[in-house]
Amino acid sequence: EIEVRRLHQRETALAQAGPEAAAALGLLIAEATAIATTARRAGAPDARPPAPLIAIDQGEELFAAENAAESERFLGLLAAVLKDPPPDVDPYVLVTIRADSVEALLQRWPALGLDTPESHYLPPLSPNAYRDVIVKPAEVYAERVRRLVVEPALVDKLVQDATGADALPLLAFTLEKLFHEFGADGNLTAERYETMGGIGGSIDRALAEAQRQAGGSGTAEHLRRLL
């Protein structure tokens, strides 16, 4: 009961603005570090405390206009903890962000009173890398779960169709749909991919299913209005 009450107090403090929220976030990170340290020292009594890592995916959303108020508050809390971390805590932040939003991050970071972040730029995937994205997970699945074979002709077709800035998530989405709809016998083929309508067809089918589940509200007119 005491722990639940303390957690509720922290959540209340985090919901507020100002130094109290930053202190509450710092305390949560310190407690997580202490728990991890205890676990680590169960096998190695002299083990050093681990450095907590705060991972932020899709960092470009921090700079979207519709998220401005929430993002500004979050960045303020983050900066406060990084500039004045709890005792014996050495926090790190890892941000993944699209190339077209890197400049916004590099400009905002110093404005928060933080050192310029160390950058690691990842080039676009090559066609060979796309092949690995398709084939390697299937190999792991076949080794650990059950037989799964991806036809070479399907791999060629997927690599050919995977273009544009959003190619990777679209490829993942399509493979998921292909696996769930046609992978029961352990064979993913180009013929089944074509039957599904390719990448575009997988999206159309998902949209149609979402509209069906929405019932009378799932009309194209309502969808255009929401967009």
C-alpha positions in Angstrom: 0.0 0.0 0.0 2.9 2.4 0.8 4.5 1.7 -2.5 1.3 2.3 -4.4 0.8 5.6 -2.6 4.4 6.7 -3.4 3.9 5.8 -7.1 0.6 7.8 -7.1 2.4 10.7 -5.6 5.1 10.5 -8.3 2.5 10.4 -11.1 0.8 13.4 -9.6 4.0 15.3 -9.5 4.9 14.3 -13.1 1.5 15.6 -14.2 2.4 19.0 -12.9 4.8 21.5 -14.4 7.9 23.0 -12.9 10.8 21.6 -10.8 8.5 19.2 -8.9 7.9 17.2 -12.1 11.6 17.1 -13.0 12.4 15.9 -9.5 9.8 13.2 -9.7 11.2 12.0 -13.0 14.7 12.0 -11.6 13.6 10.0 -8.6 11.9 7.4 -10.7 15.1 7.0 -12.8 17.1 6.7 -9.6 14.8 4.0 -8.2 15.0 2.0 -11.5 18.8 2.3 -11.4 18.9 1.1 -7.8 16.7 -1.9 -8.6 18.9 -2.8 -11.6 22.0 -2.4 -9.5 20.6 -4.8 -6.9 19.9 -7.4 -9.5 23.3 -7.0 -11.1 25.1 -7.4 -7.8 23.2 -10.6 -7.0 25.8 -12.4 -9.1 28.7 -9.9 -8.8 28.8 -8.0 -5.5 31.2 -5.4 -6.8 29.4 -4.7 -10.1 29.0 -1.0 -11.0 25.5 0.5 -11.2 24.2 0.5 -14.8 23.8 3.7 -16.6 20.0 4.2 -17.4 19.3 4.7 -21.0 16.2 6.7 -22.1 15.3 5.6 -25.6 13.1 7.8 -27.8 12.0 6.4 -31.1 10.5 8.5 -33.9 12.1 11.6 -32.5 10.7 13.7 -35.4 7.3 13.7 -33.6 8.9 15.9 -30.9 8.9 18.7 -33.5 5.5 18.3 -35.0 3.3 21.3 -34.7 0.3 19.4 -33.3 2.5 18.0 -30.4 4.2 21.3 -29.6 2.9 21.8 -26.0 3.4 18.2 -24.9 6.8 17.9 -26.6 8.0 21.1 -25.0 7.1 19.9 -21.6 8.7 16.5 -22.1 12.0 18.1 -23.5 12.0 20.4 -20.5 11.7 17.5 -18.1 14.4 15.6 -19.9 16.8 18.5 -20.0 16.3 19.1 -16.3 17.2 15.5 -15.4 20.2 15.4 -17.8 21.6 18.7 -16.4 21.1 17.8 -12.8 20.8 14.0 -12.5 20.2 12.2 -9.2 23.3 11.3 -7.1 25.2 8.3 -8.5 23.1 8.2 -11.6 24.6 8.7 -15.1 21.7 8.8 -17.5 22.0 8.7 -21.3 19.4 9.5 -24.0 19.2 7.7 -27.4 17.0 9.4 -30.0 16.2 7.9 -33.4 15.0 10.5 -35.8 14.5 10.9 -39.6 17.1 12.7 -41.5 14.8 15.5 -42.5 14.3 16.4 -38.8 17.9 16.2 -37.6 18.4 19.9 -38.0 15.4 20.7 -35.6 17.0 18.4 -33.0 20.4 19.9 -33.3 19.0 23.4 -32.9 16.7 22.6 -30.0 19.3 20.7 -27.9 21.6 23.6 -27.2 18.6 25.8 -26.5 17.7 23.4 -23.7 21.2 24.0 -22.2 22.5 20.6 -23.3 25.7 19.8 -25.2 25.3 19.1 -28.9 24.3 15.4 -29.2 26.7 12.9 -30.8 25.3 11.9 -34.1 25.4 8.5 -36.0 24.0 8.7 -39.5 22.5 5.6 -41.0 22.4 5.5 -44.8 19.4 4.1 -46.7 19.1 0.4 -46.9 20.6 -1.2 -50.0 18.7 -3.8 -52.0 20.8 -6.5 -50.5 19.9 -5.2 -47.0 16.2 -5.4 -47.9 16.7 -9.0 -48.8 18.1 -9.7 -45.4 15.2 -7.9 -43.8 12.8 -10.3 -45.6 14.8 -13.6 -45.3 16.7 -13.5 -42.0 13.6 -13.2 -39.7 12.0 -16.1 -41.6 15.1 -18.2 -41.0 15.0 -17.5 -37.3 11.3 -18.3 -37.2 11.9 -21.6 -39.1 14.7 -22.5 -36.7 12.9 -21.7 -33.5 9.1 -22.1 -34.2 8.2 -24.1 -37.3 8.9 -24.4 -41.0 8.7 -21.2 -43.0 10.0 -20.8 -46.6 10.1 -17.5 -48.5 10.1 -18.1 -52.2 13.0 -16.4 -54.0 10.7 -14.9 -56.6 8.7 -13.3 -53.7 11.9 -11.8 -52.3 12.7 -10.3 -55.7 9.2 -8.9 -56.0 9.2 -7.4 -52.5 12.7 -5.8 -53.0 11.4 -4.3 -56.3 8.3 -2.9 -54.7 10.0 -1.5 -51.5 10.7 2.0 -52.6 10.3 5.5 -51.0 10.9 6.9 -47.6 8.4 4.6 -45.9 9.5 1.5 -47.7 10.7 -0.4 -44.5 7.5 0.0 -42.5 5.3 -0.8 -45.5 7.4 -3.9 -46.2 7.0 -5.0 -42.6 3.3 -4.4 -42.8 2.9 -6.4 -46.0 5.0 -9.3 -44.7 2.9 -9.5 -41.6 -0.4 -9.6 -43.6 1.1 -12.1 -46.0 2.2 -14.4 -43.1 -1.1 -14.2 -41.3 -3.3 -14.7 -44.4 -1.2 -17.3 -46.4 1.5 -18.6 -44.2 -0.4 -21.4 -42.5 1.4 -24.1 -44.6 4.8 -22.5 -44.1 5.1 -21.2 -47.7 5.2 -17.5 -48.7 5.1 -17.2 -52.4 5.0 -14.6 -55.1 1.7 -15.9 -56.4 0.1 -15.4 -53.0 1.6 -11.9 -52.8 0.0 -11.1 -56.1 -3.3 -12.5 -55.0 -3.2 -10.1 -52.0 -2.5 -7.2 -54.4 1.1 -6.5 -53.3 2.0 -3.8 -50.9 -0.9 -1.5 -52.0 -3.4 -4.3 -51.8 -2.4 -5.2 -48.3 -3.1 -1.6 -47.2 -6.4 -1.6 -49.1 -7.5 -4.8 -47.4 -6.5 -3.5 -44.0 -8.5 -0.3 -44.6 -11.5 -2.2 -45.8 -11.4 -4.3 -42.7 -11.1 -1.3 -40.4 -14.1 0.4 -42.2 -16.1 -2.9 -41.8 -15.4 -3.0 -38.1 -16.4 0.7 -37.8 -19.9 -0.1 -39.1 -22.0 2.8 -40.3 -19.3 5.3 -39.3 -16.7 3.6 -41.5 -17.6 5.4 -44.7 -15.1 7.0 -47.1 -16.7 10.4 -46.5 -16.1 10.1 -42.7 -12.6 9.0 -43.3 -11.8 12.0 -45.6 -13.3 14.3 -43.0 -11.2 12.9 -40.2 -8.0 13.2 -42.3 
